[in-house]
Amino acid sequence: MDDFPSLKAQQLLRILIRKPLGYRVARQKGSHRWLEADGRPPINFAWHDGATVPPGAVRALLMAKIGLTEEEAHDCL
């Protein structure tokens, strides 16, 4: 599999919100958003919309925190 791309935080948030992940913002305080989705672990998303999220953080969020396989994570991108 290819390496994960770096993404703007706003792009990554859109990926998390759309299907198949289906997260929604449960609450927000400043740039900190608490995301929830049915059947998935909650996520604390703490990046400003214009900030660049490095590839390792994208990978860690999708694979380690959410629990997707590498193939599922790439399919979401």
DSSP file (Angstrom, degrees, kcal/mol; ACC not computed):
  #  RESIDUE AA STRUCTURE BP1 BP2  ACC     N-H-->O    O-->H-N    N-H-->O    O-->H-N    TCO  KAPPA ALPHA  PHI   PSI    X-CA   Y-CA   Z-CA
    1    1 A M              0   0    0      0, 0.0     3,-0.1     0, 0.0    70,-0.0   0.000 360.0 360.0 360.0 150.5    0.0    0.0    0.0
    2    2 A D        -     0   0    0      1,-0.1    72,-0.0     3,-0.0     2,-0.0  -0.270 360.0 -89.3 -72.4 164.9    1.1    3.6   -0.6
    3    3 A D        -     0   0    0      1,-0.1    -1,-0.1    -2,-0.0    53,-0.0  -0.306  48.6 -98.0 -68.0 160.1    1.9    5.9    2.2
    4    4 A F        -     0   0    0     -3,-0.1     2,-0.1     1,-0.1    -1,-0.1  -0.555  40.0-121.2 -78.9 147.2   -0.8    8.0    3.7
    5    5 A P        -     0   0    0      0, 0.0     2,-0.3     0, 0.0    53,-0.1  -0.460  19.2-112.7 -83.6 159.1   -1.1   11.6    2.5
    6    6 A S        -     0   0    0     -2,-0.1     2,-0.3    52,-0.1    46,-0.0  -0.723  42.5-168.9 -82.0 145.7   -0.9   14.7    4.6
    7    7 A L  E     -A   53   0A   0     46,-1.8    46,-3.8    -2,-0.3     2,-0.2  -0.950  28.0-105.6-134.7 152.2   -4.3   16.4    4.7
    8    8 A K  E  >  -A   52   0A   0     -2,-0.3     4,-2.1    44,-0.3     3,-0.5  -0.541  39.4-117.2 -69.1 147.6   -5.7   19.7    5.8
    9    9 A A  H  > S+     0   0    0     42,-2.6     4,-2.6    39,-0.4     5,-0.2   0.861 115.2  56.2 -58.4 -37.1   -7.6   19.2    9.0
   10   10 A Q  H  > S+     0   0    0     39,-2.0     4,-1.9    41,-0.2    -1,-0.3   0.885 107.2  49.2 -63.4 -38.3  -10.8   20.3    7.3
   11   11 A Q  H  > S+     0   0    0     -3,-0.5     4,-1.9    38,-0.3    -2,-0.2   0.925 111.6  48.7 -65.0 -44.6  -10.4   17.6    4.6
   12   12 A L  H  X S+     0   0    0     -4,-2.1     4,-2.1     1,-0.2    -2,-0.2   0.892 109.2  52.8 -63.8 -40.0   -9.8   14.9    7.3
   13   13 A L  H  X S+     0   0    0     -4,-2.6     4,-2.0     1,-0.2    -1,-0.2   0.906 107.5  51.8 -61.8 -41.5  -12.8   16.0    9.2
   14   14 A R  H  X S+     0   0    0     -4,-1.9     4,-2.2     1,-0.2    -1,-0.2   0.885 108.3  52.0 -62.1 -38.2  -15.0   15.7    6.1
   15   15 A I  H  < S+     0   0    0     -4,-1.9     6,-0.4     1,-0.2     7,-0.3   0.906 110.5  48.0 -63.6 -41.8  -13.6   12.2    5.6
   16   16 A L  H  < S+     0   0    0     -4,-2.1     7,-2.6     1,-0.2    -2,-0.2   0.854 113.4  47.5 -67.7 -34.6  -14.6   11.3    9.1
   17   17 A I  H  < S+     0   0    0     -4,-2.0    -2,-0.2     5,-0.2    -1,-0.2   0.860 100.0  75.2 -77.9 -36.4  -18.1   12.7    8.8
   18   18 A R  S >X S-     0   0    0     -4,-2.2     4,-2.1    -5,-0.2     3,-0.8  -0.237  91.8 -52.5 -75.1 166.7  -19.0   11.1    5.5
   19   19 A K  T 34 S+     0   0    0      1,-0.3    -1,-0.1     2,-0.2    -2,-0.1  -0.467 114.0  33.7 -71.1 148.0  -20.0    7.5    5.1
   20   20 A P  T 34 S+     0   0    0      0, 0.0    -1,-0.3     0, 0.0    -4,-0.1  -0.993 128.2  39.8 -90.2  -6.2  -18.8    4.8    5.8
   21   21 A L  T <4 S-     0   0    0     -3,-0.8    -2,-0.2    -6,-0.4    -4,-0.1   0.947  80.1-170.1 -72.5 -46.8  -17.3    6.3    9.0
   22   22 A G     <  +     0   0    0     -4,-2.1    16,-0.3    -7,-0.3    -5,-0.2   0.789  15.4 167.2  68.7  32.0  -20.3    8.4    9.8
   23   23 A Y        -     0   0    0     -7,-2.6     2,-0.3    -5,-0.3    14,-0.2  -0.413  14.9-164.4 -73.6 156.2  -18.9   10.5   12.7
   24   24 A R  E     -B   36   0B   0     12,-2.2    12,-2.4    -2,-0.1     2,-0.7  -0.969  30.1-102.7-136.5 152.9  -20.7   13.6   13.9
   25   25 A V  E     -B   35   0B   0     -2,-0.3    10,-0.2    10,-0.2     3,-0.1  -0.673  33.8-178.8 -78.5 113.5  -19.5   16.5   16.0
   26   26 A A  E     -     0   0B   0      8,-3.1     2,-0.3    -2,-0.7    -1,-0.2   0.863  68.4 -16.0 -81.1 -38.8  -20.9   15.8   19.5
   27   27 A R  E     -B   34   0B   0      7,-1.2     7,-2.8     2,-0.0     2,-0.3  -0.980  61.3-156.4-159.9 162.9  -19.5   19.0   21.0
   28   28 A Q  E     +B   33   0B   0     -2,-0.3     2,-0.3     5,-0.2     5,-0.2  -1.000  12.0 179.8-147.0 140.5  -16.9   21.6   20.2
   29   29 A K  E >  S-B   32   0B   0      3,-2.6     3,-1.7    -2,-0.3     2,-0.3  -0.867  72.0 -49.6-140.2 105.6  -14.8   24.1   22.1
   30   30 A G  T 3  S-     0   0    0     -2,-0.3    -1,-0.0     1,-0.3     0, 0.0  -0.520 123.1 -18.6  66.3-129.6  -12.5   26.2   19.9
   31   31 A S  T 3  S+     0   0    0     -2,-0.3     2,-0.6    15,-0.1    16,-0.4   0.480 116.8 100.1 -87.8  -1.8  -10.6   23.9   17.6
   32   32 A H  E <   -B   29   0B   0     -3,-1.7    -3,-2.6    14,-0.2     2,-0.4  -0.755  51.0-179.0 -89.7 120.8  -11.3   20.9   19.8
   33   33 A R  E     -BC  28  45B   0     12,-3.0    12,-3.3    -2,-0.6     2,-0.7  -0.962  20.0-148.4-119.7 136.0  -14.1   18.7   18.5
   34   34 A W  E     -BC  27  44B   0     -7,-2.8    -8,-3.1    -2,-0.4    -7,-1.2  -0.921  22.2-161.9-103.1 117.0  -15.4   15.6   20.1
   35   35 A L  E     -BC  25  43B   0      8,-3.1     8,-2.2    -2,-0.7     2,-0.3  -0.784   9.4-175.6-105.1 142.3  -16.6   13.2   17.4
   36   36 A E  E     +B   24   0B   0    -12,-2.4   -12,-2.2    -2,-0.4     2,-0.3  -0.971   5.2 176.4-134.0 150.2  -19.0   10.3   17.9
   37   37 A A  E >   - C   0  40B   0      3,-0.5     3,-1.8    -2,-0.3     2,-0.2  -0.984  40.7 -95.6-150.3 145.6  -20.3    7.5   15.6
   38   38 A D  T 3  S+     0   0    0    -16,-0.3    -2,-0.0    -2,-0.3     0, 0.0  -0.427 109.5   4.5 -62.8 128.0  -22.5    4.5   16.2
   39   39 A G  T 3  S+     0   0    0      1,-0.2    -1,-0.3    -2,-0.2     0, 0.0   0.574 114.2  96.1  76.1   9.6  -20.3    1.4   16.7
   40   40 A R  E <  S-C   37   0B   0     -3,-1.8    -3,-0.5   -19,-0.0    -1,-0.2  -0.925  80.8 -98.1-129.6 155.3  -17.0    3.3   16.6
   41   41 A P  E     -     0   0B   0      0, 0.0     2,-0.1     0, 0.0    -6,-0.0  -0.391  45.4-103.4 -69.6 148.2  -14.8    4.7   19.4
   42   42 A P  E     -     0   0B   0      0, 0.0     2,-0.4     0, 0.0    -6,-0.2  -0.377  36.6-150.4 -68.5 152.7  -15.1    8.5   20.2
   43   43 A I  E     -C   35   0B   0     -8,-2.2    -8,-3.1    -2,-0.1     2,-0.7  -0.976  13.8-145.7-128.2 137.6  -12.4   10.8   18.8
   44   44 A N  E     -C   34   0B   0     -2,-0.4     2,-0.7   -10,-0.2   -10,-0.2  -0.921  21.0-166.4 -98.0 109.5  -11.0   14.0   20.1
   45   45 A F  E     +C   33   0B   0    -12,-3.3   -12,-3.0    -2,-0.7     2,-0.1  -0.869  13.6 171.1-102.2 107.4  -10.2   16.0   16.9
   46   46 A A        +     0   0    0     -2,-0.7     2,-0.4   -14,-0.2   -14,-0.2  -0.300  30.5 111.2-121.1  48.4   -8.0   18.9   17.9
   47   47 A W        -     0   0    0    -16,-0.4     2,-0.2   -38,-0.1     6,-0.0  -0.934  66.5-115.3-119.5 145.0   -6.7   20.6   14.8
   48   48 A H    >   -     0   0    0     -2,-0.4     3,-1.7     1,-0.1   -39,-0.4  -0.508  36.5-112.2 -69.7 147.3   -7.5   24.0   13.3
   49   49 A D  T 3  S+     0   0    0      1,-0.3   -39,-2.0   -40,-0.2   -38,-0.3   0.828 115.4  45.1 -53.7 -38.2   -9.2   23.6   10.0
   50   50 A G  T 3  S+     0   0    0    -41,-0.2    -1,-0.3   -42,-0.1     2,-0.1   0.540  89.6 109.1 -85.5  -6.9   -6.3   25.1    8.0
   51   51 A A  S <  S-     0   0    0     -3,-1.7   -42,-2.6   -43,-0.1     2,-0.5  -0.371  71.5-121.2 -71.3 148.9   -3.6   23.1    9.8
   52   52 A T  E     -A    8   0A   0    -44,-0.2   -44,-0.3   -43,-0.1    -1,-0.1  -0.810  18.3-147.9 -92.3 125.6   -1.9   20.3    7.9
   53   53 A V  E     -A    7   0A   0    -46,-3.8   -46,-1.8    -2,-0.5     5,-0.1  -0.835  23.3-125.0 -93.0 120.9   -2.2   16.9    9.5
   54   54 A P    >>  -     0   0    0      0, 0.0     4,-2.0     0, 0.0     3,-0.7  -0.216  21.1-108.5 -67.1 157.3    1.0   14.9    8.8
   55   55 A P  H 3> S+     0   0    0      0, 0.0     4,-2.6     0, 0.0     5,-0.2   0.854 117.5  54.7 -54.5 -39.9    0.7   11.4    7.2
   56   56 A G  H 3> S+     0   0    0      1,-0.2     4,-2.4     2,-0.2     5,-0.1   0.869 108.8  48.1 -64.2 -35.8    1.6    9.6   10.4
   57   57 A A  H <> S+     0   0    0     -3,-0.7     4,-2.5     2,-0.2    -1,-0.2   0.870 110.5  51.5 -72.2 -36.7   -1.2   11.3   12.3
   58   58 A V  H  X S+     0   0    0     -4,-2.0     4,-2.3     2,-0.2     5,-0.2   0.943 113.4  45.5 -61.8 -47.1   -3.7   10.5    9.5
   59   59 A R  H  X>S+     0   0    0     -4,-2.6     4,-2.9     1,-0.2     5,-0.6   0.923 113.1  49.4 -61.7 -46.2   -2.6    6.9    9.7
   60   60 A A  I  X>S+     0   0    0     -4,-2.4     5,-2.3     3,-0.2     4,-0.9   0.896 112.0  48.7 -62.8 -40.9   -2.7    6.7   13.5
   61   61 A L  I  <>S+     0   0    0     -4,-2.5     5,-1.7     3,-0.2     6,-0.2   0.952 118.3  37.9 -64.0 -49.6   -6.2    8.3   13.6
   62   62 A L  I  <5S+     0   0    0     -4,-2.3     6,-2.1    -5,-0.2     5,-0.2   0.884 131.0  25.9 -72.4 -38.6   -7.7    6.0   11.0
   63   63 A M  I  <5S+     0   0    0     -4,-2.9     4,-0.4    -5,-0.2    -3,-0.2   0.923 129.5  31.7 -94.5 -50.8   -5.9    2.8   12.0
   64   64 A A  I  <<S+     0   0    0     -4,-0.9    -3,-0.2    -5,-0.6    -4,-0.1   0.931 128.5  32.8 -78.1 -45.6   -5.0    3.0   15.7
   65   65 A K  I   <S+     0   0    0     -5,-2.3    -3,-0.2     1,-0.1    -4,-0.2   0.924 132.1  29.1 -80.0 -44.2   -7.8    5.1   17.0
   66   66 A I  S   <S-     0   0    0     -5,-1.7    -3,-0.2    -6,-0.3    -4,-0.1   0.816 101.1-128.2 -86.7 -31.6  -10.7    4.0   14.8
   67   67 A G        +     0   0    0     -4,-0.4    -4,-0.2     1,-0.2    -3,-0.1   0.709  49.2 154.2  94.0  21.8   -9.4    0.5   14.2
   68   68 A L        -     0   0    0     -6,-2.1    -1,-0.2     1,-0.1     2,-0.1  -0.468  44.7-116.2 -78.2 153.8   -9.6    0.4   10.4
   69   69 A T     >  -     0   0    0     -2,-0.1     4,-2.5     1,-0.1     5,-0.2  -0.391  34.0-103.4 -76.4 168.1   -7.3   -1.9    8.4
   70   70 A E  H  > S+     0   0    0      1,-0.2     4,-2.2     2,-0.2     5,-0.2   0.895 123.7  49.5 -61.8 -39.7   -4.8   -0.3    6.1
   71   71 A E  H  > S+     0   0    0      2,-0.2     4,-2.1     1,-0.2    -1,-0.2   0.921 111.4  48.1 -66.3 -43.6   -7.0   -1.1    3.1
   72   72 A E  H  > S+     0   0    0      2,-0.2     4,-1.6     1,-0.2    -2,-0.2   0.896 111.1  51.9 -62.8 -40.3  -10.2    0.3    4.7
   73   73 A A  H  X S+     0   0    0     -4,-2.5     4,-1.1     1,-0.2    -1,-0.2   0.919 110.2  47.4 -63.2 -44.1   -8.3    3.4    5.7
   74   74 A H  H  < S+     0   0    0     -4,-2.2     3,-0.2     1,-0.2    -1,-0.2   0.866 108.0  56.6 -65.5 -35.5   -7.1    3.9    2.1
   75   75 A D  H  < S+     0   0    0     -4,-2.1    -1,-0.2     1,-0.2    -2,-0.2   0.851 104.2  53.6 -63.8 -33.8  -10.6    3.3    0.8
   76   76 A C  H  <        0   0    0     -4,-1.6    -1,-0.2     1,-0.3    -2,-0.2   0.801 360.0 360.0 -70.3 -28.8  -11.9    6.2    3.0
   77   77 A L     <        0   0    0     -4,-1.1    -1,-0.3    -3,-0.2    -2,-0.2   0.482 360.0 360.0 -78.5 360.0   -9.3    8.6    1.5
